Amino acid sequence: MKKINIVLFGTGNVGSTVINQVLAAREKLQQEENLELNIPVIANSTTAFFVKQTVNRSWETNFSASGFPYKISDVIDYVTQQGYENLVAIDATASESFVDHYKLLIEQGFHVVAANKVANTLSSEFYEDLRKSLRKNGKFFYYETNVGAGLPIIQTLHGLYQAGEEITRVRGVFSGSLSYIFNTFSEESKSFSEVLTEAEKKGLTEPDPRVDLSGKDVGRKLLILARELKLKKELSEINIQDLVPKHLNGKSSLKNFQLKKHELDGDLEKLKADLEEDEVIRHVGELEIATGNLEVKLVKEKRTSAFGSLKNADSSFEIYTESYGEQPLVIQGAGAGAAVTARGVVADILRLSERLN
Ligand SMILES: NC(=O)c1ccc[n+]([C@@H]2O[C@H](COP(=O)([O-])OP(=O)(O)OC[C@H]3O[C@@H](n4cnc5c(N)ncnc54)[C@H](OP(=O)(O)O)[C@@H]3O)[C@@H](O)[C@H]2O)c1
């Protein structure tokens, strides 16, 4: 039986769902795939919980009762003492700094699966350095959920590129929250700020919705796809349309933004008034390979197009290539949420495990 030993960092929405999904799939994987997935260590930013083989369904109670403060070296020492094979570190944190541990983890025998986008969106230097370290240590790094959550965007793009397909253009409605906001705003006779408030109440936006409206997160995802196609790009090179006016961003408080968000309505109402009968507004990220241009912006789309017919908070991606011709390859569906993201993480673990002895 092949054994995979998972150390899970981040027990929030995604991380806790990963644990539950792994535990639920364990028996079937043992019987059908001859594969044993164990989770001997789980950790959040301050506390770690260690067991001999794997956590069980009471992990939350046990974590609270028996977890203790830790350093990353404690985790490494523990897995070394136990002699675990096939180690996989899962980064289900939302941390800017956790990626500082990646190199050490890789050198100490871990493969990495990340839902966290940070490692792929820092400088090109960091990006290349990480890959050098992976090659040198014979380790793998999977991060399908960085773009489109559980949707198979990165593997599809990567596979096409590897197979020698000429990819000319990639477009996407990358953000679930902005998808919902513009799908609703285009259809209903409500002001933009009303729709935004509705999205906040449904928990679709970040606690500070300016994070979504700034377009930076979409920019990060676009950068990840560009780098997948070997374009040497930095986040600062992406043209991002920030939907938040300068005076409500930066030093201005969230409270001030909430009081004045109706000031966003004018420009967006005008854009809506300029639409033809068969058009809607969509928030997209676009990558033109020939020019290397990366843009995040609002566009008018035909209602009948893949983006134009989007519903709720769904994401959609169009990949234009030589073989697919005028009609792009389209991948569409829920592009956010703990369940689909965790499933994408588990799928990454399984794809990784196929490459291990
Ligand atoms: N939710 C989605 O739809 C979605 C989709 C795709 C990708 N993602 C990505 O998945 C990641 C997790 O998202 P989430 O929604 O689960 O976030 P979350 O609920 O905020 O959970 C984050 C977890 O990370 C832990 N953490 C923070 N810093 C850490 C550190 N230095 N070491 C170990 N653990 C640390 C936190 O622990 P404390 O409680 O101790 O701070 C918490 O348990 C994020 O990077 C997000 O961008 C999410």
Ligand as a Chemical Component Dictionary entry (heavy atoms), coordinates in Angstrom:
data_LIG
# 
_chem_comp.id                   LIG 
_chem_comp.type                 NON-POLYMER 
_chem_comp.pdbx_formal_charge   0 
_chem_comp.three_letter_code    LIG 
# 
loop_
_chem_comp_atom.comp_id 
_chem_comp_atom.atom_id 
_chem_comp_atom.alt_atom_id 
_chem_comp_atom.type_symbol 
_chem_comp_atom.charge 
_chem_comp_atom.model_Cartn_x 
_chem_comp_atom.model_Cartn_y 
_chem_comp_atom.model_Cartn_z 
_chem_comp_atom.pdbx_ordinal 
LIG N1  N1  N 0  -12.182 30.096 0.004  1  
LIG C1  C1  C 0  -12.050 29.975 -1.307 2  
LIG O1  O1  O 0  -13.012 29.939 -2.074 3  
LIG C2  C2  C 0  -10.664 29.859 -1.886 4  
LIG C3  C3  C 0  -10.504 29.540 -3.258 5  
LIG C4  C4  C 0  -9.211  29.372 -3.759 6  
LIG C5  C5  C 0  -8.111  29.573 -2.936 7  
LIG N2  N2  N 1  -8.303  29.937 -1.618 8  
LIG C6  C6  C 0  -7.134  30.174 -0.785 9  
LIG O2  O2  O 0  -7.094  29.194 0.253  10 
LIG C7  C7  C 0  -6.409  29.728 1.382  11 
LIG C8  C8  C 0  -7.246  29.475 2.636  12 
LIG O3  O3  O 0  -8.481  30.161 2.504  13 
LIG P1  P1  P 0  -9.568  30.098 3.688  14 
LIG O4  O4  O 0  -10.791 30.703 3.138  15 
LIG O5  O5  O -1 -9.601  28.728 4.255  16 
LIG O6  O6  O 0  -8.883  31.095 4.756  17 
LIG P2  P2  P 0  -9.219  31.197 6.328  18 
LIG O7  O7  O 0  -10.538 30.600 6.646  19 
LIG O8  O8  O 0  -8.920  32.609 6.684  20 
LIG O9  O9  O 0  -8.132  30.241 7.028  21 
LIG C9  C9  C 0  -6.779  30.538 7.031  22 
LIG C10 C10 C 0  -6.077  29.571 7.959  23 
LIG O10 O10 O 0  -4.673  29.766 7.820  24 
LIG C11 C11 C 0  -4.095  29.779 9.126  25 
LIG N3  N3  N 0  -2.814  30.481 9.096  26 
LIG C12 C12 C 0  -2.568  31.797 8.891  27 
LIG N4  N4  N 0  -1.237  32.032 8.950  28 
LIG C13 C13 C 0  -0.643  30.837 9.186  29 
LIG C14 C14 C 0  0.698   30.417 9.353  30 
LIG N5  N5  N 0  1.710   31.281 9.283  31 
LIG N6  N6  N 0  0.944   29.103 9.594  32 
LIG C15 C15 C 0  -0.061  28.198 9.687  33 
LIG N7  N7  N 0  -1.363  28.538 9.528  34 
LIG C16 C16 C 0  -1.647  29.845 9.281  35 
LIG C17 C17 C 0  -5.139  30.470 9.969  36 
LIG O11 O11 O 0  -4.867  30.222 11.320 37 
LIG P3  P3  P 0  -5.287  31.259 12.482 38 
LIG O12 O12 O 0  -6.741  31.020 12.672 39 
LIG O13 O13 O 0  -4.444  30.818 13.625 40 
LIG O14 O14 O 0  -4.929  32.627 11.980 41 
LIG C18 C18 C 0  -6.396  29.764 9.447  42 
LIG O15 O15 O 0  -6.523  28.501 10.061 43 
LIG C19 C19 C 0  -6.186  31.216 1.091  44 
LIG O16 O16 O 0  -4.852  31.415 0.669  45 
LIG C20 C20 C 0  -7.167  31.502 -0.032 46 
LIG O17 O17 O 0  -6.738  32.555 -0.874 47 
LIG C21 C21 C 0  -9.537  30.057 -1.085 48 
# 
loop_
_chem_comp_bond.comp_id 
_chem_comp_bond.atom_id_1 
_chem_comp_bond.atom_id_2 
_chem_comp_bond.value_order 
_chem_comp_bond.pdbx_ordinal 
LIG N1  C1  SING 1  
LIG C1  O1  DOUB 2  
LIG C1  C2  SING 3  
LIG C2  C3  SING 4  
LIG C2  C21 DOUB 5  
LIG C3  C4  DOUB 6  
LIG C4  C5  SING 7  
LIG C5  N2  DOUB 8  
LIG N2  C6  SING 9  
LIG N2  C21 SING 10 
LIG C6  O2  SING 11 
LIG C6  C20 SING 12 
LIG O2  C7  SING 13 
LIG C7  C8  SING 14 
LIG C7  C19 SING 15 
LIG C8  O3  SING 16 
LIG O3  P1  SING 17 
LIG P1  O4  DOUB 18 
LIG P1  O5  SING 19 
LIG P1  O6  SING 20 
LIG O6  P2  SING 21 
LIG P2  O7  DOUB 22 
LIG P2  O8  SING 23 
LIG P2  O9  SING 24 
LIG O9  C9  SING 25 
LIG C9  C10 SING 26 
LIG C10 O10 SING 27 
LIG C10 C18 SING 28 
LIG O10 C11 SING 29 
LIG C11 N3  SING 30 
LIG C11 C17 SING 31 
LIG N3  C12 SING 32 
LIG N3  C16 SING 33 
LIG C12 N4  DOUB 34 
LIG N4  C13 SING 35 
LIG C13 C14 SING 36 
LIG C13 C16 DOUB 37 
LIG C14 N5  SING 38 
LIG C14 N6  DOUB 39 
LIG N6  C15 SING 40 
LIG C15 N7  DOUB 41 
LIG N7  C16 SING 42 
LIG C17 O11 SING 43 
LIG C17 C18 SING 44 
LIG O11 P3  SING 45 
LIG P3  O12 DOUB 46 
LIG P3  O13 SING 47 
LIG P3  O14 SING 48 
LIG C18 O15 SING 49 
LIG C19 O16 SING 50 
LIG C19 C20 SING 51 
LIG C20 O17 SING 52 
# 
